Amino acid sequence: MKENRAVYPVRIMSRVLGVSPSGFYAWLQRPPSKRAETDALLAQDIRSIHSASHGTYGAPRVRAELAAQGVRVGRKRVARLMCADGLEGAHRRRYVATTLRDDGRPAPDLVDRQFRAAAPNRLWVADITYIPTWAGFLYLAVVLDVFSRRIVGWSFAAGLGRELVLAALDMALEQRRPAGGVIHHSDQGSQYTSLEFGRRCCQANVRPSMGSVGDAYDNAMCESFFATLECELLQRRTFKTHSEARLAVFEFIEGFYNPRRRHSALGYSSPIEFERQFAGRQTPREAPHPDSHDGPAVLGAVKAKPCGRPMAGLDSPCARRQVAWHVENEQEWTSRNPTGG
């Protein structure tokens, strides 16, 4: 009624809507409620957080950022205020293949879709994506630490040569300096099956691992990062030159993704913050075995590989884990109590 009273008489609108004109005029004189006042203040904070995330955060991450600032608020209230302001998170883009196979010898799959790591520098995943520019495609190779989802190595090139992945691996090795035995998991692209890449892994005591052909689930965690990069940066900007794209991706990875972007899988912590929290909790007694990459799940088994008709009652990974847990506990109890007492 307030917005349309310059077009329609208040008495006619009141009669149509079933309210009294006096009630409408009393409402106009009424001061804002406490709820409306707090909503106005909260909306300002939400706009600031959304702007600081380059317009990529949706309601869950905005709410997590508010919680980190000491503001307790429900997700639906945040979503309502964002909708009222016309704010929303980022979306996805279409897929383009960047994997080129040759006759190189692939490494075995040491991960088997179990994207878990007990500590940093136990398991790395790597892949290549493309960045469209007016000057043609720019290719990006990354190395991601499964424990914290931190990008530990990256490189750019105008082509899909093996130098692209070698530079990303060298950067990861230089930045992290792993003690030895770290697993490097990738697809079976010709860059990763090349002799040069295998030789570099051997020199650095890196254990190469490769998923099956044409199956994105075998490298799901790296695909997840590329999906984030695409929907939060690449879809929202147009790059004229390779240099412009390089600078934008560098700022996204080192200025936002690694130090500040909150991940739901990490309890809404950023990768650097998650590693810092782990370092504060870690003691020599708790240190994991160097050859182990089992531990707290950052991204669990994405999809069980089909292997024939499933047994009744064991048609899900959860059911299989529950049965294995009961069998393990029963064996341990039997070994401690051989007489059954």
Summary of the structure (lengths in Angstrom):
residues: 341
radius of gyration: 26.6
end to end distance: 80.3
largest distance: 92.3
contacts: 960
relative contact order: 0.12
helix: 46%
strand: 11%
